[in-house]
Amino acid sequence: MTTNSQVELQHGARGQRVLVAGATGYLGRHLVRALIDAGCQVRALVRRPEQAAALPRGVDAFVGQVTDPATLSGVADDIDVVISSLGITRQRDGVTYMDVDYRGNLALLQLAEKAGVRRFAYVSVLHGRDLRATVRLAAAKERFVDALTASPISSVVVRPTGYFSDMSEFLTMAGRGAVSLFGDGQASINPISGRDVATACVAAAWSDATEVEVGGPDTFTFDDIARAAFAAQGTTSRIRHIPQGLAAAAVWALARCTPERVYGPLQFLIAVMTHDMTAPQTGSDRLVDYFAQAARDGRS
């Protein structure tokens, strides 16, 4: 069923030329599909030529590295809207959060400004402003948000709670017999699917909003998510709670003797598990269905 708002969105977006950064990532793939369905002309920024083969037919692939701005010349030419899901969770190839989440997105923004792009939508993280003081990943994302807000380009920041794909780690742990959680497991979150985030991003890009928080239709505690993972795996529930203070002390120590790629993901994970991560409910995809399908497919 198509709602009036969806009809209006499709009418406004149809024929628009959209650049998707991070197009081959979990969210980026859903963004490309959502934009095609909305009738947009899509250009996808990819890092390697072979990644272009995985894009849907009709998508214009642009090969470039955001860590090497010289390779991005022309990427925003003739583009109406940029939607960036560009960022890293687990660092590889020696790049840092600041290299990609901040400097990479900043390079795109500067090219968008020069090319006269009308609108720039960026995907950050829920409560990024609060987390930036203690979480390196959030600090890099929010530094770019600062630059985006100061830009003359009209912009919107989309803040999802947490992706279904991030919850897959619970399935992996449940399959091994035990799930380890930081804190008491009672912090709440309403995780959201990549498809539903993509739909929210496209709607935000053609709205007057400057910031949009989005979460999935169901709210859980982290204990609830662990139990759902055990149910999907058909294994006996066994949950370990690691005290928040002990986990924080471990990250503090790791930050002083290991590179960011080692302690950074753990720092972010602890923050998420010990803060309320709920946002307005949207979408229709349900985490329990995702878990059930992933367990059947052996994706855990």
C-alpha positions in Angstrom: 0.0 0.0 0.0 1.4 3.4 -1.0 0.6 6.3 1.5 0.1 9.9 0.5 3.5 10.9 2.0 5.2 8.2 -0.1 3.5 9.4 -3.2 4.7 13.0 -2.4 8.2 11.7 -1.7 8.4 9.8 -5.0 7.1 12.9 -6.9 9.7 15.1 -5.3 12.6 12.7 -5.7 11.8 11.3 -9.1 14.5 12.2 -11.6 16.8 13.7 -9.0 20.5 12.9 -9.3 21.8 11.5 -6.0 25.3 10.5 -5.0 25.5 7.7 -2.4 28.7 7.6 -0.4 29.3 4.3 1.4 27.2 2.6 -1.3 28.6 -0.9 -0.8 28.2 -1.0 2.9 25.3 -2.5 4.9 23.2 0.6 4.8 24.5 1.9 1.5 23.2 -1.1 -0.4 19.7 -0.4 1.0 20.0 3.3 0.2 20.8 2.6 -3.5 17.8 0.4 -3.8 15.5 2.8 -2.0 16.6 5.7 -4.3 16.0 3.6 -7.4 12.6 2.7 -6.2 11.9 6.4 -5.6 12.8 7.1 -9.3 16.2 8.8 -8.7 19.2 8.7 -10.9 21.9 7.2 -8.6 25.7 7.6 -8.6 27.5 5.3 -6.2 30.9 6.0 -4.8 32.9 2.8 -4.6 36.5 2.2 -3.6 37.4 -0.5 -6.1 36.4 -1.1 -9.8 35.2 -4.6 -9.0 32.6 -3.3 -6.5 30.8 -1.7 -9.4 29.7 -5.1 -10.6 27.6 -5.6 -7.5 25.5 -2.5 -8.1 22.1 -2.6 -9.6 21.8 -2.0 -13.3 21.6 1.7 -14.3 23.6 2.9 -11.3 26.5 5.1 -12.2 29.6 3.9 -10.4 32.3 6.4 -9.5 35.6 4.8 -8.3 37.5 6.9 -5.7 39.0 6.8 -2.3 37.8 9.4 0.3 41.2 9.1 2.0 42.7 10.4 -1.3 40.7 13.5 -2.3 42.5 13.8 -5.6 40.6 10.6 -6.7 37.3 12.3 -6.1 37.5 15.0 -8.6 34.1 15.3 -10.4 32.2 13.0 -8.0 29.6 15.6 -7.1 29.3 17.2 -10.6 25.7 17.4 -11.8 24.4 16.0 -8.5 21.3 17.4 -6.7 21.6 15.5 -3.4 24.3 13.7 -1.5 23.5 10.9 1.0 26.5 9.7 3.0 26.5 6.6 5.1 30.3 6.7 4.9 32.1 5.5 8.0 34.0 2.7 9.5 33.2 0.5 12.5 36.2 -1.8 12.4 39.4 -0.2 11.1 41.5 -1.8 8.3 44.4 -0.7 6.2 45.7 1.7 8.9 42.9 4.3 8.5 41.3 5.8 11.5 37.8 7.2 12.4 39.1 10.7 11.8 40.5 9.7 8.4 37.1 8.4 7.1 34.2 9.5 9.3 35.5 13.1 9.5 38.1 13.9 6.8 36.5 11.6 4.2 33.1 13.1 4.6 34.6 16.6 4.7 36.3 16.0 1.4 32.9 15.0 -0.1 31.2 18.1 1.5 33.8 20.5 0.0 33.3 19.0 -3.4 29.5 19.2 -3.0 29.8 22.9 -2.1 31.9 23.6 -5.2 29.5 21.6 -7.4 26.4 23.5 -6.1 24.7 20.4 -4.6 21.3 21.4 -3.1 21.1 19.0 -0.1 23.4 16.8 1.9 22.1 14.0 4.2 24.5 12.4 6.6 24.1 9.3 8.8 25.6 9.7 12.2 24.7 7.9 15.5 22.0 8.4 18.1 23.2 10.6 21.0 26.4 11.4 19.1 26.7 14.8 20.8 26.7 13.2 24.3 29.0 10.3 23.3 31.6 12.4 21.5 33.5 13.3 24.6 34.2 9.6 25.5 33.9 7.6 22.3 36.3 8.2 19.4 33.9 7.0 16.7 31.3 9.4 17.9 33.9 12.2 18.1 34.8 11.8 14.5 31.2 11.7 13.3 30.2 14.7 15.3 33.2 16.7 14.1 31.9 16.2 10.6 28.3 17.1 11.8 29.8 20.4 13.0 31.3 21.1 9.5 28.1 20.1 7.8 26.0 22.4 10.0 28.3 25.3 9.2 28.1 24.6 5.5 25.9 26.7 3.2 24.4 23.5 1.8 21.0 22.6 3.2 21.6 19.5 5.3 20.0 16.8 7.5 21.6 14.5 10.0 19.9 11.1 10.4 20.6 9.4 13.8 19.7 5.7 13.9 19.8 3.7 17.1 21.6 0.6 16.0 21.4 -1.7 12.9 20.1 -5.2 12.8 23.5 -6.2 11.4 25.2 -5.0 14.5 22.9 -7.3 16.6 24.3 -10.3 14.7 27.1 -10.6 17.2 24.5 -11.7 19.8 23.6 -14.6 17.5 27.2 -15.6 17.1 27.7 -15.6 20.9 24.4 -17.5 21.5 25.6 -20.1 19.0 28.7 -20.5 21.1 26.7 -21.1 24.2 27.0 -17.7 26.1 26.3 -14.0 25.5 28.5 -11.4 27.3 26.9 -8.0 28.0 28.5 -4.9 29.4 26.5 -3.5 32.4 23.4 -5.0 33.9 21.7 -5.7 30.5 18.7 -3.4 31.3 19.6 -0.5 29.0 17.0 -0.2 26.2 17.3 0.0 22.4 15.0 -0.3 19.5 17.3 -1.5 16.7 16.3 -0.9 13.1 16.9 -2.6 9.8 19.1 -1.2 7.1 16.1 -1.1 4.8 14.0 0.9 7.2 16.9 3.3 7.9 17.3 3.8 4.1 13.7 4.7 3.8 14.0 7.2 6.6 17.1 8.7 5.0 15.4 9.2 1.6 12.4 10.8 3.3 14.7 13.1 5.3 16.6 14.1 2.2 13.4 15.5 0.6 12.1 17.1 3.8 12.8 20.4 5.6 14.2 18.5 8.7 17.7 19.3 10.0 17.9 16.2 12.3 16.0 13.0 12.4 16.2 10.2 15.0 15.0 6.8 13.9 14.6 3.4 15.6 12.8 0.2 14.8 9.3 -0.8 15.8 10.3 -2.9 18.9 12.1 -1.9 22.0 14.2 -4.4 24.0 16.6 -4.5 26.8 20.0 -6.0 25.9 19.0 -9.0 28.1 15.9 -9.3 25.8 18.1 -9.3 22.7 20.3 -12.0 24.2 17.3 -14.2 25.0 16.0 -13.6 21.4 19.3 -14.7 20.0 19.3 -17.9 22.1 15.7 -18.6 21.0 16.7 -18.2 17.3 19.7 -20.5 17.7 17.7 -23.0 19.8 20.3 -23.0 22.5 20.0 -22.7 26.3 20.1 -19.1 27.6 23.3 -18.2 29.4 24.0 -14.5 29.9 27.2 -13.0 31.5 27.2 -9.5 32.8 30.5 -7.7 32.8 30.4 -4.7 35.3 30.4 -1.4 33.5 33.3 -0.1 35.7 35.5 -3.1 34.9 34.8 -2.7 31.2 35.5 1.0 31.3 38.8 0.4 33.1 39.8 -2.2 30.5 39.2 0.3 27.7 41.1 3.0 29.5 44.1 0.7 29.8 43.8 -0.5 26.2 43.6 3.1 24.9 47.1 3.7 26.4 48.8 0.7 25.0 47.0 -0.3 21.8 46.0 1.4 18.6 42.5 2.9 18.1 41.5 -0.1 15.9 41.8 -2.3 19.0 40.0 -0.3 21.7 37.7 1.9 19.5 35.0 -0.7 18.7 35.0 -1.9 22.3 34.7 1.7 23.5 31.6 2.2 21.3 30.0 -1.1 22.2 30.3 -0.4 25.9 28.7 3.1 25.4 25.8 1.7 23.5 25.1 -1.1 26.0 25.1 1.2 29.0 23.0 4.1 27.6 19.4 4.3 26.6 19.4 4.0 22.8 15.7 4.4 21.9 14.4 6.7 19.2 11.0 7.3 17.6 9.7 4.0 16.2 9.5 3.7 12.5 9.6 1.0 9.8 8.1 -2.5 9.8 11.1 -4.9 9.9 11.4 -6.9 13.2 14.6 -8.0 14.9 13.2 -11.4 15.9 12.4 -12.1 12.2 15.9 -11.0 11.2 17.4 -13.3 13.9 15.3 -16.3 12.7 16.3 -15.8 9.1 19.9 -15.3 9.9 20.0 -18.4 12.0 18.4 -20.4 9.2 20.9 -19.0 6.7 23.8 -19.7 9.0 24.8 -16.0 9.0 25.6 -16.1 12.7 
